[in-house]
Amino acid sequence: MFYVLLVSHGEFAPGLHSALRMIAGDRDNVLSTSLRDGMGADEYEGQVEKLLTGINPEDRIVVLADILGGSPLTTAMKVLADHGLISHTRAFGGMSLPMALTLVLTGEALDDAVLADTLIGETCSAVKEFQLDASADADDDI
């Protein structure tokens, strides 16, 4: 099976998970947890442990994290390693809704050779400035 694990500081991962449900529907293979303010490392590690219940070493896992090298990601990777799941796991920092949506909708079909390029490319192409036409007469729209 193919799993997407969202991890972050604060409420980012659960919030992103909620947005994904709105757009792509509820999916059993999308899991999320976060390191909340005041939460100890042991408690967060326990939450990651719970999420991994039922995942097997032959399953494929992609972890999306808010910050590459941050505690939520490094702890999640430690737990994955402790469970013998690291050999089929890919991890990315800088998660965004476009990146997560691409992963949820098409990630299972992507092999490892193109997964990183696809996710990073999607994220880069989604970042654009929204420009308003300030020269338009506002009264015309009323």
N, C-alpha and C positions, 0 to 999 in steps of 0.2 A: 504494500500500500504506500501511497505518497502522502506525506504530512508536511504542513506548513506550521512552523512554530514562531509566533511573534513575541518578542521580549523587549522590555524597555524600562526606563525610569518613569516614575509617576504613573499616570493613567493613559499614556500614549498607546501602548499595545492593546489594552482592552478597548480603547476608543476606536482605534483603527480596525479592530476585529468587528466592532459594531457597524462601522461604515461598510466594511466588506459584506456583512450580512444584508445590509440594505440594497446593495448593488448586485451581488452574486448569489444571494440566498444563503441559508444556513447550511454549513458543510461540516460534517463530522471530522474531516481531516485537517481543519484549521483550528489551532490551539493558541491560547495566549495567556500570558501572565506578566506581572510587572513588579519591580522593586519599588514599593511605595515608601513615602516619607515615614521615617521612624521604624521601618521594618529591618530586622536583623538579617544578616547573611544566611544564617541557618534556616530561618523561616522562609526566605525566598527560595533557597535550595529545596526545601520541602515541597513548595508549590510546583517547582519544575519537576520534581520526582513524581508528583501526582499526575501531571500532564502526560508523562511518558508511560503510564500504565497501559498495557496492551500493545505498545509499540515493540516490534521485534527487530533483531539485528539485520534481517533481510529487507526491512522497510526502508524507503528512501525518505530522508528528512531534509528540508531546507529551513534554516533559521534566518529570520529577518530581525535585526536589532536596530535600535535607535542610534547607538554610537558604537562604532567598531572599537573593540578593546575595552568597552565599559563593563562594569560589574555584572549587569544583567546578562550580557552575552558571554563573558568569560565563565561565569558560574553555570550557565546553561550548558556550555561546551564541556565543562568538567563533569557535570551530571551525565551528559550523553556519553562521554568517555567511560565513566564508571559503569555504565550499563552496557558497554560494548556496542554502542550505536554510532560511534564517531566515523567508522569507515564508510558509511553510506550517508554522511551528513555534509551539506554545504552550508556556509554561513556568510551573510552579507550585512554590512552596517549601512546606516543612512536610509533606513526604510521609509517608504512613502506610500500613499494610496495607489498611485499608478504602478509602482513596483509590485506591491502586494496583490493588486488586482490581476496584473499580468501573470504572476506566479500562480494564483489560485485558478485562473481560467485556462492557462495553457502549460503550466509548469510540469505537470505529469507527463506531457507528451515531449518535452524537451530533454534531450540527453545532456549529460554533463558538459560535453564539448561546446554547446551553444547556450547553456543556461546562464552563465555569468554575462556573456555579451548581450543576451536578450534583456536581462533584468537591468543591467547598468545602462544599456542603450535606451530602454524605456524611461528610466528615471531621468537621464540627461535630456531626452527630447521633450519631456513633460515640463521641464523648468523653463518658463518663459515669462516675460514681463507682460502684464495686462495693461494695454494702453487705451486711454480714452481720447476721443477726438474733442479736444477742448475748443475747437473752432466752431463746432456745431452750435446753432442757436437753440438754447434750452426751451425757448417759447414755442418752437416748432413742434415739440413733442407733446405739448399740453392740449 
